[in-house]
Amino acid sequence: MFVKNYSADDEFFHGKKEAVGVLLVNLGTPKMSDKSSVRRYLSEFLSDARVVEIPRFIWLPLLHGVILRKRVPISAKAYQSVWMEKGSPLMVYSQRLADKLGKQLQQRYAGPVKLALAMRYGEPSIAQALAELRQEGARRIVVLPLYPQYSATTTATVYDAVAKVLSRWRWIPEMRFINQYHDHQYYIRALTSSVKRYWQQHQQGFLLLSFHGLPQRNVQLGDPYFCQCHKTARLLAKSLGLKEDQWKISFQSRFGKAQWVQPYTNATLQELVEQGEQRIDVLCPGFPADCLETLEEMNVENRAVFMEAGGEEYHYIPALNDQADHVIALSEILSEHMQGWSETSTHWNAKKVERDALVSKERALSHGAKI
């Protein structure tokens, strides 16, 4: 008796058309904004050993016994305040981006390029998206995590999840993994255009670039995230032609009592008011799609911090979302990592590929293949 340990493409047949697959991955979101959905999402997210590097026997009882009980009602209320008609903002904007990027890639290449959207936590899961690409005939797959700055707490978790899924596949496709794009010229260009468009409509103020925080310990252990955030901020400020006294970098979303990378966003907002800044423009370059951390934490909570400190004007500049410049930027980033594959070559010949597929099928059948 044999046990079926490894999965295969149930729709495979000899001569099946092959394609390049793009796995676009964002962090994740609850399926709904109710407490049960939020608890399920936070449980999966905060149980990841890369996200919280505390021994499991200490962390998991604390997470399920104390933290989730306190955090879920607060988070559910926050999600409900930003929830959109078609779902969570992160899912809505990520799906719009995926749809436009998929069309852009199809127009750019003669060969078939299939894109699937996945969430690292929640649904559609990485396993579901990879299965979708396999059914589409993707024998070559490039993974693009929507984290411009690399961190073990984000980018590396995507790698872990992809590897775990593929470890159960019988026929593993050729894989390429995009590590980061924090200083890519098209990413910086997209951010620059977004800020300039906002300033054309609302005038220019002091620019605060707020990135998601990270425990200081992670940086000391070798995580490059902090440095890459600074480089993104520096390149953006340079592209905008800003002087040093016209912008600043900060870090938000601190969790727990441990020391995180500084300066903290809420404290920075208070300090800016004390220094005489009455108008502030806030951009979160590390978030490609608007989500709870941008729409509620930055646009509501930190707005209140600034105004209560005596500030007069607080402007939140939206994430890149599905803006045309963002679609182009991701297309350019992907193109650099898809070179050498036949589907993305200028020499792609659909008729030849079809003839070769037919020959392959006939040969397989002549050797006893059933499909």
VEXDREN-2710 file (C-alpha; in Angstrom, 1 decimal):
% VEXDREN-2710
k/r/px/py/pz
1/MET/0.0/0.0/0.0
2/PHE/1.2/3.5/-0.9
3/VAL/0.3/6.8/0.7
4/LYS/-0.3/9.8/-1.5
5/ASN/2.1/12.3/0.2
6/TYR/2.5/14.8/-2.6
7/SER/-0.2/16.7/-4.5
8/ALA/-0.3/17.1/-8.3
9/ASP/-2.2/19.2/-10.8
10/ASP/-5.5/17.3/-11.1
11/GLU/-6.2/19.0/-14.4
12/PHE/-2.8/18.1/-16.0
13/PHE/-2.6/16.6/-19.4
14/HIS/0.3/16.1/-21.8
15/GLY/0.5/19.2/-24.1
16/LYS/-1.1/21.5/-21.5
17/LYS/-0.1/25.1/-22.3
18/GLU/2.5/26.4/-19.9
19/ALA/2.6/30.0/-18.5
20/VAL/4.5/32.3/-16.2
21/GLY/2.8/32.8/-12.9
22/VAL/3.0/35.9/-10.6
23/LEU/2.1/35.4/-7.0
24/LEU/1.2/38.8/-5.5
25/VAL/1.1/38.7/-1.7
26/ASN/-0.1/41.2/0.8
27/LEU/-0.2/40.9/4.6
28/GLY/-3.8/39.9/5.1
29/THR/-7.1/41.0/6.6
30/PRO/-10.1/39.6/8.5
31/LYS/-12.8/38.3/6.2
32/MET/-15.4/40.4/8.0
33/SER/-15.2/43.0/10.7
34/ASP/-17.0/41.0/13.4
35/LYS/-15.1/39.9/16.5
36/SER/-15.0/36.3/15.5
37/SER/-13.4/37.0/12.1
38/VAL/-10.9/39.5/13.7
39/ARG/-9.9/37.0/16.4
40/ARG/-9.3/34.3/13.8
41/TYR/-7.1/36.6/11.7
42/LEU/-5.1/38.0/14.6
43/SER/-4.6/34.6/16.0
44/GLU/-3.0/33.4/12.8
45/PHE/-1.0/36.5/12.4
46/LEU/0.4/36.8/15.9
47/SER/1.0/33.1/16.2
48/ASP/3.7/33.3/13.5
49/ALA/7.1/32.8/15.2
50/ARG/8.7/35.3/12.8
51/VAL/6.3/38.0/13.8
52/VAL/6.7/37.6/17.5
53/GLU/10.1/36.0/18.5
54/ILE/9.1/34.8/22.0
55/PRO/9.4/31.1/22.9
56/ARG/6.1/29.5/22.0
57/PHE/5.4/28.0/25.4
58/ILE/5.4/31.5/26.8
59/TRP/3.9/33.4/24.0
60/LEU/0.9/31.3/22.9
61/PRO/-0.8/31.0/26.3
62/LEU/-0.3/34.7/26.8
63/LEU/-1.7/35.5/23.3
64/HIS/-4.8/33.4/23.6
65/GLY/-5.3/33.9/27.3
66/VAL/-4.8/37.6/27.6
67/ILE/-3.8/39.6/24.5
68/LEU/-6.5/38.5/22.1
69/ARG/-9.3/38.9/24.7
70/LYS/-8.3/42.6/25.1
71/ARG/-7.2/43.3/21.5
72/VAL/-10.0/41.7/19.5
73/PRO/-12.9/44.1/20.6
74/ILE/-10.7/47.1/20.0
75/SER/-9.5/45.9/16.6
76/ALA/-13.0/44.9/15.5
77/LYS/-14.3/48.3/16.3
78/ALA/-11.4/49.9/14.4
79/TYR/-12.0/47.6/11.4
80/GLN/-15.7/48.5/11.4
81/SER/-14.8/52.2/11.2
82/VAL/-12.9/51.8/7.9
83/TRP/-14.8/48.8/6.4
84/MET/-15.8/49.4/2.8
85/GLU/-18.9/48.2/0.9
86/LYS/-16.9/45.4/-0.8
87/GLY/-14.8/44.4/2.2
88/SER/-11.7/45.5/4.1
89/PRO/-9.7/48.4/2.5
90/LEU/-6.6/46.2/2.2
91/MET/-8.5/43.5/0.3
92/VAL/-10.4/45.9/-1.9
93/TYR/-7.3/48.0/-2.9
94/SER/-5.1/44.9/-3.3
95/GLN/-7.6/43.2/-5.6
96/ARG/-7.9/46.4/-7.7
97/LEU/-4.2/46.5/-7.9
98/ALA/-3.9/42.8/-8.8
99/ASP/-6.6/43.2/-11.6
100/LYS/-4.8/46.2/-13.2
101/LEU/-1.3/44.6/-12.8
102/GLY/-2.5/41.4/-14.3
103/LYS/-3.9/43.2/-17.4
104/GLN/-0.7/45.3/-17.6
105/LEU/1.4/42.1/-17.7
106/GLN/-0.8/40.5/-20.3
107/GLN/-0.5/43.5/-22.6
108/ARG/3.2/43.7/-22.1
109/TYR/4.1/40.1/-23.0
110/ALA/3.2/38.0/-25.9
111/GLY/3.3/34.8/-23.9
112/PRO/0.8/33.9/-21.2
113/VAL/1.4/35.5/-17.8
114/LYS/-1.1/34.6/-15.0
115/LEU/-1.4/36.6/-11.8
116/ALA/-2.9/35.4/-8.5
117/LEU/-3.4/37.5/-5.4
118/ALA/-2.8/35.9/-2.0
119/MET/-2.9/37.0/1.6
120/ARG/-0.1/35.8/4.0
121/TYR/-2.8/35.5/6.7
122/GLY/-6.4/34.9/5.9
123/GLU/-7.8/34.4/2.5
124/PRO/-7.2/33.9/-0.4
125/SER/-4.3/31.9/1.2
126/ILE/-1.0/31.4/-0.4
127/ALA/-1.9/27.7/-0.9
128/GLN/-5.0/28.6/-2.7
129/ALA/-3.3/31.1/-5.0
130/LEU/-0.5/28.7/-5.8
131/ALA/-3.0/26.0/-6.7
132/GLU/-4.8/28.5/-8.9
133/LEU/-1.5/29.2/-10.8
134/ARG/-0.8/25.5/-11.1
135/GLN/-4.2/24.9/-12.7
136/GLU/-3.3/27.8/-15.1
137/GLY/-0.2/25.8/-16.2
138/ALA/2.3/28.0/-14.5
139/ARG/5.6/26.2/-14.6
140/ARG/7.6/29.3/-13.8
141/ILE/6.5/31.5/-10.8
142/VAL/7.8/34.7/-9.4
143/VAL/6.7/35.8/-5.9
144/LEU/6.2/39.5/-5.2
145/PRO/5.5/40.3/-1.6
146/LEU/4.0/43.7/-1.3
147/TYR/6.6/44.8/1.3
148/PRO/8.9/47.4/-0.3
149/GLN/11.3/47.1/2.7
150/TYR/12.5/43.6/3.6
151/SER/11.9/42.3/7.1
152/ALA/12.0/38.8/8.6
153/THR/8.6/39.7/10.2
154/THR/7.0/40.2/6.8
155/THR/8.9/39.2/3.6
156/ALA/10.5/36.1/5.1
157/THR/7.1/34.8/6.4
158/VAL/5.9/34.8/2.7
159/TYR/9.0/32.7/1.8
160/ASP/8.2/30.3/4.6
161/ALA/4.6/29.9/3.6
162/VAL/5.4/29.4/-0.1
163/ALA/8.1/26.8/0.8
164/LYS/5.7/25.0/3.1
165/VAL/3.1/24.7/0.3
166/LEU/5.6/23.6/-2.3
167/SER/7.1/21.0/0.0
168/ARG/3.8/19.1/-0.5
169/TRP/3.9/19.3/-4.3
170/ARG/5.1/16.5/-6.5
171/TRP/6.2/18.7/-9.4
172/ILE/7.7/22.0/-8.1
173/PRO/7.8/24.9/-10.6
174/GLU/10.8/27.0/-11.2
175/MET/10.7/29.8/-8.6
176/ARG/12.0/33.3/-8.2
177/PHE/11.4/35.4/-5.1
178/ILE/11.6/39.2/-5.0
179/ASN/13.3/40.2/-1.8
180/GLN/12.5/43.9/-1.6
181/TYR/12.2/47.0/-3.8
182/HIS/12.8/49.8/-1.3
183/ASP/15.1/51.8/-3.6
184/HIS/13.8/50.8/-7.0
185/GLN/13.6/53.9/-9.2
186/TYR/10.0/53.2/-10.4
187/TYR/8.8/52.7/-6.8
188/ILE/10.4/56.0/-5.8
189/ARG/9.0/57.6/-8.9
190/ALA/5.5/56.4/-8.0
191/LEU/5.7/57.8/-4.5
192/THR/7.1/61.1/-5.8
193/SER/4.2/61.5/-8.3
194/SER/1.6/60.7/-5.6
195/VAL/3.0/63.3/-3.2
196/LYS/3.3/65.9/-6.0
197/ARG/-0.3/65.3/-7.2
198/TYR/-1.5/65.7/-3.6
199/TRP/0.4/69.0/-3.2
200/GLN/-1.0/70.4/-6.4
201/GLN/-4.4/69.9/-5.0
202/HIS/-3.8/70.8/-1.3
203/GLN/-0.6/72.9/-1.2
204/GLN/2.6/71.7/0.4
205/GLY/3.2/71.1/4.1
206/PHE/5.9/69.6/6.3
207/LEU/6.2/65.9/5.2
208/LEU/6.2/63.1/7.7
209/LEU/7.1/59.7/6.4
210/SER/5.7/57.1/8.8
211/PHE/6.7/53.5/8.4
212/HIS/5.5/50.5/10.4
213/GLY/7.6/49.9/13.5
214/LEU/9.8/47.0/14.4
215/PRO/11.3/45.9/17.7
216/GLN/14.8/47.3/18.2
217/ARG/16.1/43.8/19.0
218/ASN/15.3/42.7/15.5
219/VAL/17.5/45.4/14.0
220/GLN/20.3/44.4/16.4
221/LEU/20.0/40.8/15.2
222/GLY/20.5/41.8/11.6
223/ASP/17.1/42.7/10.1
224/PRO/17.8/45.4/7.4
225/TYR/14.3/46.9/7.6
226/PHE/15.2/50.0/9.6
227/CYS/18.0/50.9/7.1
228/GLN/15.9/50.3/4.1
229/CYS/13.1/52.5/5.5
230/HIS/15.7/55.3/5.9
231/LYS/16.9/54.9/2.4
232/THR/13.4/55.0/0.9
233/ALA/12.7/58.2/2.9
234/ARG/16.0/59.7/1.8
235/LEU/15.5/58.9/-1.9
236/LEU/11.9/60.2/-1.8
237/ALA/12.9/63.5/-0.1
238/LYS/15.7/64.0/-2.7
239/SER/13.3/63.3/-5.5
240/LEU/10.8/65.8/-4.1
241/GLY/13.6/68.4/-3.7
242/LEU/13.1/68.7/0.0
243/LYS/15.5/70.3/2.4
244/GLU/16.3/68.5/5.7
245/ASP/14.0/70.8/7.7
246/GLN/11.1/70.0/5.4
247/TRP/10.6/66.3/6.2
248/LYS/11.2/63.7/8.8
249/ILE/10.9/59.9/9.2
250/SER/9.1/58.1/12.0
251/PHE/7.7/54.7/13.0
252/GLN/4.2/53.7/14.0
253/SER/2.2/50.7/15.2
254/ARG/4.3/49.9/18.3
255/PHE/3.0/46.8/20.0
256/GLY/3.9/45.7/23.6
257/LYS/6.3/47.2/26.1
258/ALA/9.7/46.4/24.4
259/GLN/11.7/49.2/22.8
260/TRP/11.0/49.6/19.1
261/VAL/12.8/51.6/16.4
262/GLN/12.5/55.3/16.9
263/PRO/11.4/58.0/16.6
264/TYR/7.8/57.0/17.3
265/THR/5.2/58.6/15.1
266/ASN/2.9/59.8/17.9
267/ALA/5.7/61.4/19.8
268/THR/7.1/63.0/16.6
269/LEU/3.8/64.6/15.8
270/GLN/3.7/66.3/19.3
271/GLU/7.4/67.4/18.9
272/LEU/6.6/69.0/15.5
273/VAL/3.9/71.1/17.0
274/GLU/6.2/72.2/19.7
275/GLN/8.7/73.2/17.1
276/GLY/6.2/75.4/15.3
277/GLU/4.8/73.1/12.6
278/GLN/1.1/73.8/12.3
279/ARG/0.5/71.9/9.1
280/ILE/1.6/68.3/8.5
281/ASP/1.3/66.0/5.5
282/VAL/1.7/62.3/6.4
283/LEU/2.6/59.6/3.9
284/CYS/3.2/55.9/4.8
285/PRO/5.6/54.6/2.0
286/GLY/5.8/51.1/3.4
287/PHE/2.1/50.4/2.9
288/PRO/1.4/49.8/-0.8
289/ALA/-2.4/49.6/-0.1
290/ASP/-4.4/51.5/2.4
291/CYS/-5.4/49.4/5.4
292/LEU/-6.3/49.7/9.1
293/GLU/-2.8/51.1/10.0
294/THR/-3.1/53.9/7.5
295/LEU/-6.8/54.7/7.5
296/GLU/-7.5/54.3/11.2
297/GLU/-4.2/54.6/13.1
298/MET/-2.7/57.3/10.9
299/ASN/-5.7/59.2/9.6
300/VAL/-7.8/59.1/12.8
301/GLU/-5.7/58.3/15.9
302/ASN/-2.6/60.2/15.0
303/ARG/-4.6/63.0/13.6
304/ALA/-6.1/63.4/17.0
305/VAL/-2.7/63.4/18.6
306/PHE/-1.5/66.2/16.3
307/MET/-4.6/68.3/16.7
308/GLU/-4.8/67.9/20.5
309/ALA/-1.1/69.0/20.7
310/GLY/-2.1/72.3/19.0
311/GLY/-1.7/71.5/15.3
312/GLU/-4.0/73.1/12.9
313/GLU/-3.9/71.1/9.6
314/TYR/-3.3/67.4/9.3
315/HIS/-3.3/65.8/5.9
316/TYR/-3.0/62.1/5.2
317/ILE/-1.7/61.3/1.7
318/PRO/-3.3/58.0/0.5
319/ALA/-1.2/54.9/-0.2
320/LEU/-0.3/54.1/-3.8
321/ASN/-3.2/51.6/-4.0
322/ASP/-4.1/51.0/-7.6
323/GLN/-2.7/54.2/-9.0
324/ALA/-1.3/53.9/-12.6
325/ASP/2.2/54.8/-11.4
326/HIS/2.1/52.0/-8.9
327/VAL/0.9/49.4/-11.5
328/ILE/3.7/50.5/-13.8
329/ALA/6.3/50.3/-11.0
330/LEU/5.4/46.8/-10.0
331/SER/5.3/45.8/-13.7
332/GLU/8.9/47.1/-14.1
333/ILE/10.0/45.3/-10.9
334/LEU/8.5/42.1/-12.1
335/SER/10.0/42.4/-15.6
336/GLU/13.5/42.5/-14.1
337/HIS/12.8/39.1/-12.4
338/MET/11.1/37.4/-15.3
339/GLN/14.0/37.8/-17.8
340/GLY/15.1/34.6/-19.6
341/TRP/11.7/33.0/-19.5
342/SER/10.2/32.1/-22.9
343/GLU/6.8/33.6/-22.2
344/THR/8.3/37.0/-21.6
345/SER/10.7/36.9/-24.5
346/THR/10.2/39.0/-27.6
347/HIS/10.7/35.8/-29.6
348/TRP/7.6/34.1/-28.2
349/ASN/5.8/32.3/-31.0
350/ALA/2.3/31.1/-30.0
351/LYS/1.8/28.9/-33.1
352/LYS/5.2/27.2/-32.5
353/VAL/4.3/26.6/-28.8
354/GLU/1.0/25.1/-29.8
355/ARG/2.6/22.8/-32.4
356/ASP/5.2/21.7/-29.8
357/ALA/2.5/21.0/-27.3
358/LEU/0.6/18.8/-29.8
359/VAL/3.8/16.9/-30.6
360/SER/4.5/16.4/-26.9
361/LYS/1.0/15.0/-26.4
362/GLU/1.2/12.6/-29.3
363/ARG/4.6/11.3/-28.2
364/ALA/3.3/10.8/-24.6
365/LEU/0.2/8.9/-25.8
366/SER/2.4/6.7/-28.0
367/HIS/4.4/5.8/-24.9
368/GLY/1.4/4.7/-23.0
369/ALA/0.3/7.9/-21.3
370/LYS/-3.4/8.0/-20.4
371/ILE/-3.8/11.7/-20.8
END
